[in-house]
Amino acid sequence: MKLRRIILLLAFSLTLSGGELFAQFKQEAFQQQYNDDDPSTATKDSTDTMFSFKDFFGGVFHKHEIKIGTMFAGSMVMPGTGQIYNRDYWKLPLVYGGIGGGIGAGYWCRNNGRKDLAKYCFAAAGVTYWAMLMDEIVCYKPDDYPHPGKATIYSILVPGLGQIYNGEAWKVPIYIGGLMGSAHFFFLNRTNYKRFRRIYREATATDGSYSGPIAASTALYYRNVYRRYRDYSVLSFAGFYLLQIIDANVFAYMHDFNISDDIAMSVEPALIMPETDFAYNPSASALGVRFGFRF
């Protein structure tokens, strides 16, 4: 019991208080209305619809405005609809000509024995598709800066572009370095994995013609090691890619967030009691110090 009291006497209670803002938050938390006030929509789900074909096609035909995420998702399935929504009709022949021509030329080259040229044709179609998505996001209106949707999709299409859009270009080397490092180790580990996999297959072949210096057990061990490292590299690449998307979205939302310059700290004595006690217990309580921060 004495040891317990000594520990309580040395404890400090750190309390972060937001003053009037914190009190207002507590009050509004119990007054917030989450249900739809419109009786006609009272039976609908309280969550927003992520994608609606009715909303999407209504925006494409210029009946109303649509969110940038809805436009982006729809145009991924139906190329060119973003340009229609942005009223850039003159770009449609370029979009359909680039995508359709690249795919058609690729199949023609592949069927005629020119597989190397077919790869470039398919790649050209893919670049046209990517450029179509980028163009519709750049031309999306209204262009409220910073637009969280734009920052997010920029990072999806080009890693680091969302950070540049948010005015935080200093983050780009961090994410690009992480992506490039992950890609480097992926190819390195994949090469070593294939090497030891080949050695293991040769060492365990039934013909018994293998005479290399690496034993089958050793090759098996390193094959599993480099395969695991290869998978870790993929996870690392995906982690950096997702992190830079989340970073672009969050900091675009928090662009106007500002902390008041009125920051103060207060120190005052406090009575510390165990959380399990619901009434004042002199034998279990102790005097301590409370730090309070106002911001």
C-alpha positions in Angstrom: 0.0 0.0 0.0 2.9 2.4 0.8 4.5 1.7 -2.6 1.2 2.4 -4.3 0.8 5.7 -2.5 4.4 6.7 -3.4 3.7 5.9 -7.1 0.5 7.9 -7.0 2.3 10.8 -5.4 4.9 10.8 -8.2 2.3 10.5 -11.0 1.4 13.4 -13.2 -2.0 13.9 -14.9 -1.7 15.3 -18.3 -4.9 16.9 -19.5 -5.3 18.4 -23.0 -8.1 20.9 -23.0 -9.4 22.9 -25.9 -11.3 25.4 -23.8 -14.5 26.7 -25.4 -13.9 24.7 -28.6 -13.8 21.4 -26.5 -17.0 22.4 -24.6 -18.7 23.2 -27.9 -17.7 19.9 -29.3 -19.2 18.0 -26.3 -22.4 20.0 -26.7 -22.7 19.5 -30.5 -21.8 15.8 -30.2 -25.1 15.1 -28.5 -27.1 17.5 -30.7 -25.9 16.3 -34.1 -28.6 15.0 -36.3 -27.5 12.2 -38.6 -30.9 11.3 -40.1 -32.4 12.9 -43.2 -34.8 15.7 -42.3 -36.8 15.1 -45.5 -39.6 12.6 -44.8 -39.6 11.5 -48.4 -36.1 10.1 -48.0 -36.4 8.9 -44.5 -36.3 5.2 -45.6 -33.0 5.6 -47.4 -29.7 4.5 -46.0 -27.9 7.1 -43.9 -24.6 6.5 -45.8 -23.9 8.3 -49.1 -24.1 6.3 -52.3 -20.6 5.8 -53.6 -21.6 5.6 -57.2 -24.9 6.1 -58.9 -25.5 5.6 -62.6 -28.4 8.0 -62.5 -26.2 10.7 -61.0 -23.4 9.9 -63.4 -25.4 10.0 -66.7 -27.3 13.0 -65.4 -24.0 14.8 -65.2 -22.8 13.6 -68.5 -25.9 15.0 -70.2 -25.4 18.3 -68.2 -28.5 18.1 -66.1 -26.5 18.7 -62.9 -23.0 18.7 -61.6 -21.3 15.5 -60.4 -18.5 14.8 -58.0 -15.1 14.3 -59.4 -14.9 10.8 -58.0 -18.1 9.9 -59.8 -16.9 11.3 -63.1 -13.5 9.5 -62.7 -15.1 6.1 -61.9 -17.5 6.3 -64.7 -15.0 7.3 -67.3 -12.7 4.4 -66.4 -15.4 2.1 -67.6 -16.8 4.4 -70.4 -13.8 6.3 -71.8 -14.6 9.8 -73.1 -17.5 10.6 -70.8 -15.3 12.9 -68.7 -14.5 14.9 -71.8 -18.3 15.1 -72.6 -19.0 16.3 -69.0 -16.2 19.0 -69.4 -17.7 19.9 -72.8 -14.4 19.1 -74.6 -16.1 17.3 -77.5 -13.2 18.0 -79.9 -11.0 15.6 -77.8 -13.2 12.6 -78.3 -11.7 11.6 -81.8 -8.3 11.7 -80.2 -9.4 9.5 -77.3 -11.3 6.9 -79.4 -8.7 7.0 -82.2 -5.8 6.6 -79.8 -7.3 3.8 -77.8 -9.1 2.0 -80.6 -6.3 2.4 -83.1 -3.7 1.2 -80.7 -5.6 -1.9 -79.7 -6.6 -2.7 -83.3 -3.0 -2.2 -84.6 -1.7 -4.4 -81.7 -4.0 -7.3 -82.6 -3.1 -7.0 -86.3 0.6 -7.0 -85.6 0.4 -9.9 -83.2 -1.6 -12.0 -85.7 0.9 -11.2 -88.4 3.9 -12.3 -86.4 5.1 -8.9 -85.3 4.8 -9.4 -81.6 7.4 -6.8 -80.6 5.6 -4.1 -82.5 2.3 -5.2 -81.0 3.6 -4.5 -77.6 4.2 -0.9 -78.5 0.8 -0.5 -80.0 -0.9 -1.8 -76.9 1.3 0.5 -74.8 0.3 3.5 -76.9 -3.4 2.6 -76.3 -2.7 2.4 -72.6 -0.9 5.8 -72.6 -3.9 7.3 -74.4 -6.3 5.9 -71.9 -4.1 7.3 -69.0 -3.9 10.7 -70.7 -7.7 10.7 -71.1 -8.2 10.2 -67.4 -5.6 12.9 -66.5 -7.1 15.4 -69.0 -10.6 15.1 -67.5 -9.3 15.6 -64.0 -7.3 18.7 -64.9 -10.2 20.2 -66.8 -12.8 19.4 -64.1 -14.8 22.4 -62.8 -15.3 24.0 -60.4 -11.6 24.1 -59.6 -11.7 25.0 -55.9 -8.1 24.9 -54.6 -7.1 22.7 -53.0 -9.7 20.2 -54.2 -9.3 16.9 -52.2 -10.7 14.8 -55.1 -8.2 16.3 -57.5 -5.3 15.7 -55.1 -6.4 12.1 -54.6 -6.8 11.2 -58.2 -3.6 13.0 -59.2 -1.7 10.8 -56.8 -3.5 7.7 -58.2 -2.5 8.6 -61.7 1.0 10.0 -61.0 2.6 9.2 -57.6 3.7 12.5 -55.9 1.6 14.7 -58.2 -1.0 15.2 -55.4 1.7 16.5 -53.1 2.8 18.9 -55.7 -0.8 20.1 -56.2 -1.1 20.6 -52.5 2.1 22.7 -52.4 4.1 20.1 -50.5 6.7 19.2 -53.2 9.2 18.4 -50.5 7.4 15.1 -49.8 7.8 13.9 -53.4 11.4 12.6 -53.0 10.3 10.6 -49.9 7.5 8.8 -51.7 9.3 8.4 -55.0 12.4 7.2 -53.2 10.3 4.6 -51.4 8.6 3.5 -54.6 11.9 3.2 -56.5 13.6 1.5 -53.7 10.8 -1.1 -53.4 10.9 -1.6 -57.2 14.7 -2.1 -57.1 14.6 -4.7 -54.4 11.7 -6.4 -56.1 13.6 -7.0 -59.3 16.8 -7.9 -57.4 15.0 -10.4 -55.2 13.0 -11.8 -58.1 16.3 -12.4 -60.1 17.8 -14.3 -57.1 14.6 -16.2 -56.6 14.6 -17.4 -60.2 18.3 -18.3 -60.0 18.0 -20.5 -56.9 14.7 -22.0 -58.1 16.5 -23.1 -61.3 19.4 -24.5 -59.3 17.1 -26.4 -57.1 15.2 -27.9 -60.0 18.5 -29.0 -61.6 19.8 -30.4 -58.4 16.7 -32.5 -57.8 16.2 -33.6 -61.4 15.9 -37.4 -61.9 18.6 -37.6 -64.5 21.3 -36.6 -61.9 23.3 -34.6 -64.3 23.7 -31.6 -61.9 27.3 -31.0 -60.7 27.1 -27.4 -59.4 28.7 -26.3 -56.1 25.4 -25.4 -54.4 23.5 -28.2 -52.8 19.8 -28.8 -53.3 19.0 -28.0 -49.6 20.9 -24.7 -49.8 19.2 -23.8 -53.1 15.9 -24.5 -51.5 16.6 -22.4 -48.5 17.7 -19.3 -50.6 14.8 -19.8 -53.0 12.4 -19.5 -50.2 14.3 -16.5 -48.6 14.3 -14.5 -51.8 10.7 -15.4 -52.6 9.7 -14.0 -49.2 11.9 -10.9 -49.8 10.3 -10.4 -53.2 6.8 -10.5 -51.6 7.9 -8.0 -49.0 9.1 -5.7 -51.8 5.6 -5.8 -53.4 4.0 -5.0 -50.0 6.4 -2.1 -49.5 5.7 -0.7 -53.0 1.9 -1.0 -52.3 2.3 0.6 -48.9 4.2 3.7 -50.3 1.7 4.0 -53.1 -1.3 4.0 -50.8 0.4 6.2 -48.3 1.0 9.0 -50.8 -2.6 8.8 -51.9 -3.9 9.1 -48.4 -1.4 11.9 -47.7 -2.6 13.9 -50.7 -6.2 13.5 -49.7 -5.8 14.3 -46.0 -3.6 17.4 -46.4 -5.9 18.7 -49.1 -8.8 18.6 -46.6 -6.6 20.1 -43.9 -5.2 22.9 -46.1 -7.2 25.6 -44.3 -6.8 24.1 -40.8 -5.2 26.6 -38.5 -4.3 26.4 -34.8 -4.9 29.5 -32.8 -1.9 31.5 -31.6 -3.6 31.7 -28.2 -1.7 28.8 -26.6 -1.3 28.6 -22.8 -0.2 26.1 -20.2 -1.5 25.9 -16.7 -0.1 23.9 -13.7 -2.3 23.2 -10.7 -2.5 20.7 -7.9 -4.9 17.8 -8.3 -6.3 14.9 -6.3 -5.5 11.7 -8.0 -7.8 8.7 -7.5 -7.8 5.2 -9.0 -10.2 4.7 -11.8 -11.8 1.8 -10.0 -12.9 4.0 -7.1 -16.3 5.6 -7.5 -16.2 7.5 -4.2 -13.6 9.4 -2.3 -11.2 7.0 -0.7 -8.5 8.8 1.5 -6.3 5.7 1.7 -6.1 5.2 -2.1 -6.0 8.9 -3.2 -2.9 11.1 -3.5 -2.0 14.6 -4.4 -0.5 15.2 -7.8 0.0 17.9 -10.4 -2.2 18.5 -13.4 -0.8 20.1 -16.6 -3.4 21.9 -18.8 -2.8 23.1 -22.3 -5.1 25.6 -24.0 -5.1 25.9 -27.8 
